[in-house]
């Protein structure tokens, strides 16, 4: 019979203990993360007669999708989904390209004021939107550039300032100029990647007569497939969940899904559900939340493998 040395036995027991603790922590964290989703799914598929049945809490005895139909109507789902795509998702993809161009300039070129520009970039990561929402709203109502149009108005009385409030330009313009929703973070992610891109590729392009723009479009951008996946996922999720700017700058009835889901208690209260029949209202909210997260969840599941690889390549932590 082969004897196991005390050192090997101690090392094996230590390894088993570490792995056991690791799996225990992953299980606990996974439960904490998945618990709300499981609770929402269980609550949203219950029929009305099963809402107060305490015998079947997690796994309902009968399944009904009536709450999804009701939530679909309360969210005005199709018009709101269309509005979300034309407003927020278009803005997200604009940011994906514009932030790449800005980050390439920061990473590859030296220019006067680069240090100050970098400081403002870092500052944009720490300043939340509500802090400058009032000035942002005023600027959208009287769009100007460096006060030039306002000066013309004061001298000639001719007001040329544009009112883009309650239009798609509220989202599109900041994205076009690289100051959209969390653009600073997207630029930073791109910069981390471009700094590690071999300069020999660009030098070869310069020798062949390519300028900076052509080098970016034909060399740097096609080589950035890894980081682009990361940026696309993050940009879509951030824009999909954003509701503050949409509530601030849009007054028409057709609003993005993020606004509809954040204000769903208003129609429920008007119909006497929120206070009168609380369990029914809660299950409607559960179903509405599941409808809201369904599309980004499917997108993430499709891009999951590439997203995880891109996170490892880009080196994002925290």
N, C-alpha and C positions, 0 to 999 in steps of 0.2 A: 504494500500500500504506500502510495507516494505521499510524503509529508509536505505540508505547506509551511513555509517559513513565516514567522510572526510578522516580518516586514511586509511580505506580500499580502498576508491576511489583513493587516491593518490598512494597506493601500486599497485593497479590494472593498473593504467595508466603508472606507472614506468615500470611494467613488460611488458606491451604491447610495450612501447617505446624501451626497451632493446631488446626484441624479434624481433621487426621490424628492428632495426639497425643491429642485427645479421644476419637476412635473407638478408638484403640489401647488407651487406659486402660479404656474401657467394655468392650471385648472381653476384656481380661485379667480385670477384675473379674467380668464375666459368667461367664467360664470357671471362676473360683475358686468362685463361688456355685453354678453348675449342675453342676460336676464330681461332687460327692458323690451328687447325685440320679441322674445318668446312670450312675454306677458301681453304685448300688443297683439300678436298673432292670435293667441288664445282668446283674448277678449273681443276681437273684431269678427271672429267667425261664429260667435254664439248667437242663437236665435233669441228673440225677445223673452220667451218663457224661461230661458236658461240663465238669464242675467243675474237673478237673485238665488239661484240654486247653489248652495254652498257645498253640495256633495261633489260637484264636478267643477273644479276651479281651473286647473291647468289643461285638462283634456276634456272638452265638452262632449256630452253624450250625443248631441245632434249638431250638425254643421249647417250654417246658413251664411249666404253671401249678401244678404239684404242690406247690411250696414255699408258694404262697399258701394252698392248702388246709391244709397242715400248720401254717402260722403262724396261720391262722384258728382251728384247734383249740387251739393252745397259748395263744393270747390269750383263749380263751373269749369270742369276739368279740361275739356278740349280747348276752349278759348284761352284759358289761363296757361295751358301747356304751350300752345302756339305762341303766346306772348312771351313766355319764358325763353323759348328758342330764338325768336327774332330779336329779343332784347339782350338777354343775359348770356346765352350760349354764343351768339355772334360776337358779343363783346369779349368773351373768354378766348375765342380763337384769334381775335385781333391782338389781344395781349400776348398770346403765345408767340406770334411772329415779331411784334414790335419790341417786346422785352428781349428777345434773342438779339435783335440788331443793336439795342442799347448796350446790352451786356458785352457783346463782341467789341464795341467801341471802347468800353471801359477796360477790357482785358488785354486788348492788342495795341492800343494807341496811347501815346502820351500827348496831352494837350494842356493848355493853360487853364488853370482852375479845376483840374481834375480832383485835387484833394478836397476842395470845397464841395464839388459835385458828389463825391463819394460820401462826404459827411452828411449831406442832405439825403442821400440814398439810405444811409443807415438810420437817419432820423425818421424817415418815412416808415420804417419798420416798427417804430415805437409809438407813433401818433395814431390813435384810432379815428375813424371817420366821424363819430359824433362830436369830436372836439372842434372840427372846422365845418360842420354841417351848415351853420347859419350863413357864413360867408360863401359857401359853395352854392347854396340856394339863391343868394342875391346875384352871384355871378352868372348863374344859369338864366336868370330873368333878364339880365343886362350884360350879355356876353361881350367882352371887350378884350383887346390885346394890348397890354402895357399902358392902358389908359388912353390910347391914341384916339379911339372913337369917342370917348367921353370928352376929350379936349376939343375935338371937332364940334361936338354938341354944344359945349360952352361958348365957343367962338362964333358959330354960325347958326345955332339953334336947330341944326339938322341932326336928329338922333338916328345914328346908323347901327346902334347896338342891337344885337339879335336876342330874341327871347326863345331859348331852346327848352324852356321848362315844359314838362309834360310831353316831351318827344324822346325818340330813341337816342338822340344825340347826348342825352344826359349820361348814358352808359358808353356810347361809342367814342365820344370826344376824349374823355380821360384815357381810354384804352389806346387810342391812336397816338396820343402824346406820352404814353408810358407812365401814366400816373393813375391808373385805374385801381380796381379792387386788389389790394395786396400786390401791386406790380413790383414794389421794392423787393419782396421775397422772391418773386419769379426771376427778377434780374440777378439777384444774388446767387440763386441756384445755377443759372446759366453761366455766370462769371466763374463759379467754382469749376465748371466743366471746361470752359474755354481756356482757362489758365493751364490745364493739363493737356490741351490739344497740341500735338507736335508742330513746331514752327516750320519744320522742313516742308510740310504740305503747302503752307502759304508761300514760302520762298520759291518753291517750284512753280506755283501759279504766277508769281510776280515775274519770274524769268520768262514765262510764256506770254507775258504782256497783259495779264489780268490785273485790273485795278482792285481797290479795296471792296467795292460793292460786288463785283463779279466774284471775287474770292470768297466773300461771305455767302453769296447765294449758291455757288457751285462747289465750294470746298467745305467751309465751316458748317453750314446748315445741313447738308446731306450727311455729314459725319456726326451730327448731334442727335441721331435717332434715339439714343438711350436717354438723354436728358429731356428730350421733347416729350416722351411718354410721361415722365414725372410731371412736367409742367402742365401738360394737357389735363391730366387727372386732377391735379391740385386746382388749376384754374376753373375747370368745370364745377368742381365741388364747391369752391368758394363763391362763384357766381350763382350757382343753383341755390345756395343757402342764404344769400344776401337779401335782406328785406328792408333794411333801414333806409337806404337810398331810394328804393322804389316807393316806400311809403311817404318819403319826404317830397319827392319830385313828381309823383304821378297822382292825378286826381280823377282820372277817368275810371269807368267801371271795370274795364278789362285790365286786370293786374296780373303780375307773375304769380306762379304757384306759391312762392315763398311768402308773399303778402297774404294770399288767401288762407294759407295754413296757419299763419300767425294771428289772423283775425276771424277764425272760423267760429269762435264763441259768440260773435255778434249775431249772425243769422240764427244760430242755435238758441240764443237768448230771445230773439224776436219771435221765434216759433214756440216759445215756452218750454223748450227742452232742457236748457242749461240749468235752470233752477227747479223746474217742475218735475222732470224725470231725469235725474242726474245719471243713473246707470246707462240709459239709452244714449245720452249726449256723450258720455265717456267712450262708449264703444264706437260711436260715429267718429270721434276724434282719433281713436286708435286706427280705424280703417283709413281715415284721411292721411294720417302719418305714413302708413304703409304705402299708399298710393304715391305719396310725395317722394319717398326714398327708393321706390322701385327702379326707376330709370337710372339714377347714378349708381345704384347697387349693381345692376346688370352691366353697366359700363365698366365698373371696377372689376367685376368677376371676369370679364373678357380680357382686360388689360392687366390682371393681377400679376401674372408671372413676369411680364416685361417691366411692370412697375417696381416690383421687388428688386429685380436685377438693376434697374436704373438707380434706385435708391442706394444700392451698394456701390455702383460705379461713381455716382456723383459725390457720395460721402456726406449725405445729410444726416445730422444727428440731433437729438433733442426733440 
